[in-house]
Amino acid sequence: MRNAVHDCLKTGQYEDGLHSWVVDPEVLRPPEMTAVGNVVTRLRRRRKRVSDDRVVAALPLSFWPRMVDTNYEDLWMTRLHHAFPHSSGLRKAVAGPLNRMAHLRNDIAHHKSLLGVPVAERQRDLLGLAAAVDPAAAGWIAGISQVEAMLAQTPLDALG
């Protein structure tokens, strides 16, 4: 998803260095510009070459749900929806699942309990996002997923 957004927004931009949408105040709002600036600073401190691809790869997960929230409605309508060619075309059809996935990832990263989390629904969110970008990717993810097997072995009272 991240790469699909990047590919969509970099169309027609420079190929080398840091010249594209990731540093364009006409595209990004101040909070996202700050996130990009933090990544650039980190890369420079580590003496890494700063490029669009490196910056995009290092942006935090929290960056991406913000790119599809209401603050970016105009960007969605003009360009960003092309990153999700197999979606309904509605921003909220991507924003909702992406926000839920980001929250789940943060809960997992902070070792929060997953009891009561509708795991099957979150898996559907993930597969839906992947399918919106590339149905073959969603099929591949579903094929290697162990979520159904795990849920089949989970006592029903543990699911909330």
N, C-alpha and C positions, 0 to 999 in steps of 0.2 A: 504494500500500500504506500509506504514511504517513498519507494523508488518510482511508483506510478505517478504520485503527486509531483515529485521532482522532475521526472521526464516531461510531464505535461506543462509545467511552469517554465522549464528551461528552453522550450522550443523557441528557436530564433535567437537565442542568447549566445554569448561567447563560449567557446569550448575550454578555454584555459584560464586558470586563475580564479579569482573570486569577483565575478562581474555580473552575476545574474540576479534573479528574483530574491535570493537569500540576503542581498544587501540593498534591496530597492525599497525605499520608504513609500514608494507609490504602490507597492504590493503588500508589504508587511506593516503591521501596526507596531507601536513602540514596545509592547511586551515581547513580541516575537523577535523584533530587532535586538532587544536585550539578550534573548536566548542565543541568537546567532553570535552576537558579540562575545558572550561568555565562551562559546565553543571556539571561536577564533583565538581568543586569549589563551585558552587551554592548549590548542594546537601549537601556537607560537612558543609557549613555555616549554613544550616538549620537543621543540625544534622540528616539527612536522611541517611539510609543505601545506599551505592553506589553499584548498580548492573547494569548489562547490560540492563535489562528491564527498569529500572528507567532512565538510561542515554538515551536510545533510545526514550522513551516517552517524555523526556524533550528537545530533540534536536529541534532547530528551523525549521520551514518549509523550509527555504532557504537551509538547509542541503541536503534535499532529491533530488531536481533537480540537484544539483552538483554531486550526486552519479550516475546519469545516463548521465552525459555530456561526451564529448570526452576524458577527462582526465581519465575516467574509462572504456574506450573501452575494454581493456584486461579483467578487472573484469567482464564486461557485458558478454563477449564471453565465459568466463570459468564458471561463477557461477550465476551472477546476473540475467540473463535472466530467470532463473528458478523461480524467484519471480513473473513473469508475464506469467504463463503457457498458457494463452489463448490469448496472443498477437501474432503479426506476427513474433516475435523473433528479430525484428530490434530495436536497441537501440533508434533510432530517433523516432520510433512510440510511445515510452513512453516518451522520453525527451521533445518533442514538447508540447504535452498536459500538462505534469507536469509543465513545465515552465510557460505556459499560466495560469494554475490554481494558481500557486504561485503568479504570478503578480496580478491576479484578487483579491486574498485574501489580498495581501498587499494594493492594492488600496482601498478595502473595509475597512481594518483596519485603514487606514489613512484618511478615510472619503472623498475620492476622488469621483467625480461625475461618475456615471455609464452611463450617457447619451453617446451614441455612442459606448458603449461596446456591442459586439455581444453576448448577454446573452445566446441565444439558442445555439450558437457555444461553449461557455464555458461549458454549461450543457452537451453537447455531449462529450467534453473533459473529464469531470468528470466521466460521465457514461462509457466512453471508458476505462479510467484508472481502474475504479472499475471492469469492465468486464474482463480486461486483467488479473486481479488477481483472481476474482471469479465472474462468470456470475450471480450467485444467489444474490450476494451483489449488483450488478448493478441493477438487477430487483427490489430488495427491495428499493434501493434509488429512482429509477424511480417511484415506487409505492407511495412513500410518498412525492415526490417532488411537489411543488406548482408552479414551474417555468412556465409550459405551461399555467396554469390558469392566472398567473400574466401577461404573454405576451399577452394573448387573451384580457385582459382588458386594455392594454397599447395603447394609441393613436399611430398610425404608425409614425407620425412626431416626437415623442419622442424617437424613436429607432435609429435615426441618419440616 
